[in-house]
Amino acid sequence: MSPIVIGLDPRLSAFPEQLMRGAAPAARMVAFYGEALPVIAKHAPAVKPNIAFFECYGSDGYRAYEEVCRMAHEVGLLIVGDVKRGDIGSTAEAYAEGHFRIADSLTLHPYLGNDSVAPFLKWCPPARGGRGVFVLVRTSNPGAKDFQDLRIGNEPLCDVVAKAVNQWGSELPQEHGYHAVGAVVGATWPEELARLRKLLPNSWLLLPGVGAQGGKVEDLAAAFDERGLGALVNQSRGVMQCFAPAQNDWLDRIDQACATFAAECRAVAVPNR
């Protein structure tokens, strides 16, 4: 299987025009992904539904999120719940319980510190379900540098966070040299990737930002180990919006876009084996 994750960021304006025209937004989302997920599963091990694009439609949207995740599991896909949670301990415990019932792994932000992350880590050991987390270390947006470049002593804040992620993960079991505490590192910062990879030797890296945000797959070789493991490259719009809404062959186009993206990522990862 290829080292890719397909982002699910439903934008109704980009959906096929003929797909349940006139239906409620939540119903259209479920219908769209109901057809697309089996195609994605041919090429990718996981999807990353961004909960914001579902939640903006209220309770119906959240139910659509749950249903899309259920359908993804049904076709064998793992789910990276892109929820970016992080709060005081008791609130984090509630977030963890709720979201780990739906997703296999979650994105977290670490601004509140260790006690905001710890409730999620309790779900990571195999005996507790073997869940995973991806902590925001170096995000893909231009404004990342506003805070993540601030110097803490002689190093940027993102490096301090990376070292904390490495420490949190060191207390968990490893499989194939990796533990369940991963890191989000934007593909838009390739010049920093080798340094962060060294700081996170046992963390899976989730690499968003390829395509519409300007990241390039060919710049990501440093994220992979000598076996071609250790990183998952995410793309959303470049795959799921690869067609015009009026085109009837949209499913075939998604199939081809997934295949192309998967081949590009394999080509970058495999030479490192």
C-alpha positions, 0 to 999 in steps of 0.5 A: 500500500502506498504512503498516502492519506486522502483528505476528506474536506467536503465542499458542496460547490465542488461535488458532482452536479448530478449527485442527489441534486437538491438533497440536504447537504449531509445527504449529499456528503454521505452519497458522495463519499459512499461512492468515492471511498471504495475507489480510494481504498484501492490506493490508500491505507487511510483517509483524513476527514476534516471535521470542520467541513462537516460540523458547519452543517450542525448536527446533521453534518456531524452525523454525516461525519460519523457515517462517512467514518463508518463507511471508510472502516467498512471498506478497510480504510483507517481514519485520521480524525482531523479534529485538532483538539487540545484542552485541559485534562478533564475536557481532553478526556471527554474529547478522547472518549468521543472521538476515539469511538469514531477514528483510529487516530486524531490530530492534536495541538499541544499548546496547553502542554502535557496534561492536555495530551496525556488523556489521548495517550491513554488510548494508544497502548494495544490493551486500550485499543491501539489508537494513535495521535498526530501532534501539530509540530510544524503546520503547513500554513504561512502563519506557522512561523508567527509562533512556531519560529519563536526562539526558546533558548537556541532553538525554535518552538517547533523543535521544542514541541518535536522533542516533547512528542518524542518523549511522549512516544518513548513511553509507548510500545513500538512496532517496526521502530515507530510508536503511536505518537506521530507529528504533523509536519507541513510539506510546505517546509521541506528545508526543515524536514530533515531536522525534524525527522532527526528529532522524531526518529520513532514518530510517524510524520503526517505531511499535509500541504501537497498540491493546493498549498504548494507542497511538492511530493518530490521534496519529501524524501527526508521524511522516510526511513531507509525502508520507505516507512515513517511518513504519510503524505496527505492530499485533499483538493488535488484528488477529491476535486480533480473534476469539474462538477459538470463532468460525469466521469468524476469517479474515474477521475478520482480513481486516476488521481489517487493512482497518480498520487500514490505512484508519486509518493512511492517513487519518493519513499522507495529509493530510501529503502 
